[in-house]
Amino acid sequence: MTDLERRYARWIALFYPADYRRTRGSELVDTYLSLAAPIRGRPSPADIADLAAGGLRQHLRAARDLGPGFRLAGLLALTTATTCATGWATIEAFTPTPPWSPHVGPFLSLAIVAWAVWLVAAVLFVAASGRWFRWAAGLAVLVTVAIVPAAALTGLPRPPLLVLLPQIVLGVVALGATVQHLWWVRLMPVAVAAAVLPVAVGVESGFYFSGYYYPAAKTLPAAAATLLVSALLIAIGLAARRDYSGTWAMLILLTPIGMLAVQPLSMLFDDFGAGRAVNPTWSSAAATSMLVAVIGSMLLPLALVARGRLAAGRRPLGPGPCPTCGASSASA
Amino acid sequence: MPEFPYAFVADILCRVEAPLREPTFLILTALAGRPMHGYGLIAEVARLSDGRISLRPGTLYGALDRLVDGGLVAVDHEDVVDGRLRRYYRLTEPGGDLLAAEVERMRRNVQAATAQLRAAKVAPRPNRGFA
């Protein structure tokens, strides 16, 4: 084996899933070697980039439950986002707006527009085609993002980032939802939101004049816990049937769950003891959000790589079936 | 094992890639001649496209995996050269049908475009002057 061949094999071992490498590795090395100039001693940067992209493609291809996992995560995220939007819309509508404090018409802040678009997206999820729903959900995410600069430009009030950020992340995940479900599944986001409406009104009346802060401090961690437990139960139930889409959905949802739970998580960064503030400092909340975003974005690639290695470890010894034709090694 | 077990994948592939992307079209075209291995396919695709398209192995095998999953291409046979596996691929019957359909679609487009160009040359240009 030449040095170049060994180096290609090493890169393939690094990037490709073990199963694929076992059955295709030798063929890939042969093709790269055939293309390499005779004097070449190392793989070119372009070859390494090609190997990395090809390896990622194979990891995604091997995780067959990942696509359904995205769709399931989208449904759960949409349900949570719709429920949150209903709660926030209640606050916007029911919180009294004294004439001396800035407000937007009869509403508390600019965010009423975003919550309205979210509710329209949920209705379209039940009643319209997938294209219409995706347009509305995409618009809802954009409007929610636009609240911050719009408030800065106009001087009108907006909800705290603690409220907007989880909604944006939930919205991005919700874009993965598809309308190809049974009618009662499609009804889920609207039904859950309708069910929590009386609770939202009750919570709002308990925090009269408080605006977003106190309801957010109480309800967002509860929403995080509910989403976590729901996703976990679904993942366990599906895994019992050897369907791992719930596990992928759980992994995808950990980022929005972390964003919903930023407040209690931020408290971990603050000092404990007497005199500790009830709310986390802005800096610890920002650091926690960053941490959640970074860890969340790394979870899926790491899980894909780990899956590739674990799947190979579970296999009995031997070359296994051909990845292209599915035939056993004896016949392939 | 049946040769074409994933008809639904082929259906999805045809819908997703209608019309076929050029590299996919050229891979199918290259395989229509005879079974080929990875390097042979890369060289043939470059030749067919006059050097415009140079596939890299990672891209080629990604495309081959999709085509094999869709039943459009199958493994023909394997050789061992210098201790390394060399797998040859061939076009399947559904793959040939898809390629023929794509060629027909392109032929009609070429016909339509040629007719339009011819008509444009024959017809007098509209007078846009100040006369």
Interface residues (C-beta under 8 A of the other chain):
Chain A: M1 E5 R24 S26 E27 L28 V29 D30 T31 Y32 L33 S34 L35 A46 D47 D50 L51 A53 G54 G55 R57 Q58 R61 C322 P323 T324 C325 G326 A327 A332
Chain B: M1 P5 H37 G38 Y39 I42 R56 P57 G58 T59 L60 Y61 G62 L64 D65 V68 A74 V75 E78 V81 D82 G83 R84 L85 R86 R87 Y89
